[in-house]
C-alpha cells in the first residue's frame, strides 16, 4: 500500500514523499519542475523528473526529525515504529527546520503567519518545561505539529518580546526553547555563554538569552531561519544542515561512524556558495572557536546552509553558529571531538602539525590558517573573562571552568603555532 504526503516549500507544493513496502521515495511535481523559479529542496535532491529512491530520500527527510530517545518517545505517543520516518513526519512535520511543511493531499499550509498562537502564562510555561522530557515537542497536543532535529530536548515557540506562545495550525515559530540537559550541569548557562562569546568575537551566531519560568531556567534561541515580513509577521527561511546537503543520514553524523569530516564540509561550501571565500573563512573561524571553547559535539548536523527568502537560484550562505556547548568541562562526556583536527580526535593530542594537516586537507593556505587561528587564540581568553564578568553572566560558578579551559587551550595553541615547538 502506498502512503503519500505533499511536500511544501513555503507556499509552493513541490513534490510528494511516499512510503511503499517500508521504503521512502520522493518525486518533484512536474508543475514545480516547469516553474522557472523552481529550486531543489536540498543539494542532495537536485531537480529531476525521476523519483529518488530510499537511499537518496532518507538523508534529507529523516534529517528533519528528532533523534535518539526523543524520537522513541514521540513514536510511542503516536503508536508508530521509531524507524518510520514517514509516520513521524506525518505526525509532527508541520513546523520544521527551514521552510518545509508536510501535509496530506488537498490540504494547504497557512502562510504569512496566519495560523494561531496559544499564548502561555508563567505557570503553563513552567509546566511545559516539566513535560518536555516525557513528551518531546509536546507531541500529540491538539493543533501542534512541531519537529526539530537533534537529540536534545527543545521546543519551537513564538516570542513577541514579552509573551511566549505555541505555534498552532501552521503559524511559524520565532524561537527555540531549550530546557536544561539532564545530567549536564548548567547547560543553559553554558550554551548561552558560548553563543554570547561567539558574538563578542564578531562571529555570526544565533542570538540566545537565559530566561526563567518559576524556578526553571531555559535558553531562548532566536531562530535564524525565521524573519519578519514588512507587516511584522514571522516567515520561514529555507535551510539544510550539512548532513542533509551531503546525503548523509542523521544516525551517521559523526565522522567515526562514516559521517562527514571537515574536508567534506569545506568542499561542500566551495561547491555551493558564491563567492565561496568569505564562507570558507567563516567556517574556519567556527572550527577554531569550537575547538578552543571545548565544543566536542560539533558534527556536520551542527553546520547549515541558509537560503534567501523566497528560495531562489542565488547561492546559499553558511548559517550562523548554533548548538555550541563547552562539553570538554564535563568529565562524564567524551573527550573525543566529532570531527578530526588533522589526524586527531582528541584536542589534548592536537599539535601544530595537526592544524597544518587540517588546513591542507580543507584546501586552506597554511599561512592564512595559522594567522587566523592565532588571531582567535590570542583574543578569545580576554573576551571570555570580560564576558564572564558582565552583569549578564556574573556569579555563574560553572563559567570559571569554561574560561579556564579556554585560556589553557588558547595559550597552548598560540605557543605551538608561534614557537614552532609542535605543542599546540
Secondary structure, 3 states (H helix, E strand, C coil): CCEEEEEEECCEEEEEEEEECCEEEEEECHHHHCCCCCCCCECCECCCCCCECHHHHHHHHHCCCECHHHHHHHHHHHCCCCCCHHHHHHHHCCECCCCEEEECCCCCCCCCCCCEEEEECHHHHHHHHHHCCCCHHHCCCCCCCECCCECCCCEEEEECCCCEEEEECCCCCCEEEEECCCCCCCHHHHHHHHHHHHHHCCCCECCEEEEEECCEEEEEEECCCEEECCCCCEEECCEEEHHHHHCCCHHHCCHHHCCCCHHHHHHHHHHHCCCCHHHHHHHHHHHHHHHHHCCCCCCHHHCEEECCCCCCCCCCEECCECCCCCHHHCCCCCCEEEEEECCEEEHHHCCHHHHHHHHHHCCCCHHHHHHHHHHHHHHHHHHHHHHHHCCCCCCCCHHHHHHHHHHHHHHHHHHHHHHCCCCC
